[in-house]
Amino acid sequence: MAPQSAGFDQIRHGAQWHIRRGVRQVADLLLPPRCISCSAPLWGEAQVCGACWGRLQFIDAPLCDVSGVPFPFDQGEGAISVAAMVRAPAYSRARAALVYEGMSGRLISRLKYGDRLEAVPLFSRWMVRSGRELLNDADIIVPVPLHITRLFQRRFNQSAELARAIGGLSGATVAPDLLLRTKATQAQVGLSASARRRNVAGVFALTPGNGGKVRKKRVLLIDDVVTTGATVEACARALIAEGAVAVDVLTLARVVPGEGAPI
């Protein structure tokens, strides 16, 4: 490309950027963006207001190497919680971006039931930050599926939307339709841990003919929330039965013992 032509291209791209910025600023004045949690007006590209942001509890080290539950103090590299030692989960490692409590629960509810899909890019960035080590090891990303009747009611699977966004950020292969929920189950909300496990036992399977996609692969399972782990464990068992060498779990939030957030 001639230097003069390159210069014209730079001027054109610069002008287009200023035009887009101006349009966005005018749109913000006419229809100001609002916080996805409390609906307070925002300015710029933020999606969560300062007050709501300050109430979010992000999960950082130190944490259990298996469950991802945060520790109150550093217990050394590779430390495992007593709960994970007493009852080893079917998955290898789990990580979550946030503690599930009132504020994070509201954000997730807005996504699942309020059709706030514009929050997916933000949430996926949080998840990539928390699950970087899992993403580095993953051969394929698979979302927890909804049953077809639930999918029809909601019109989208929030876990699949998060998985697609995470795949786009990380470059990992995403298989949004690889797992099936073979029957409609009772909602997990309000059930005990043992009842949750019974509720989802044996309800997940690979779509026919897709066993080769997970055989000898390390799978990263994506969901919005881990509560007792019953759902992701049932998915992990189905994937391992089809030949996956290991299954890791990455979620937007997880319940932490002692936080007292009902779900």
PyMOL commands that set and color helices and strands:
alter all, ss='L'
color gray80, all
select helices_A, chain A and resi 3-30+50-53+82-86+102-114+117-130+132-137+148-154+158-170+193-200+211-213+230-241
alter helices_A, ss='H'
color red, helices_A
select strands_A, chain A and resi 93-99+140-143+179-181+204-206+218-226+246-254
alter strands_A, ss='S'
color yellow, strands_A
deselect
rebuild
show_as cartoon
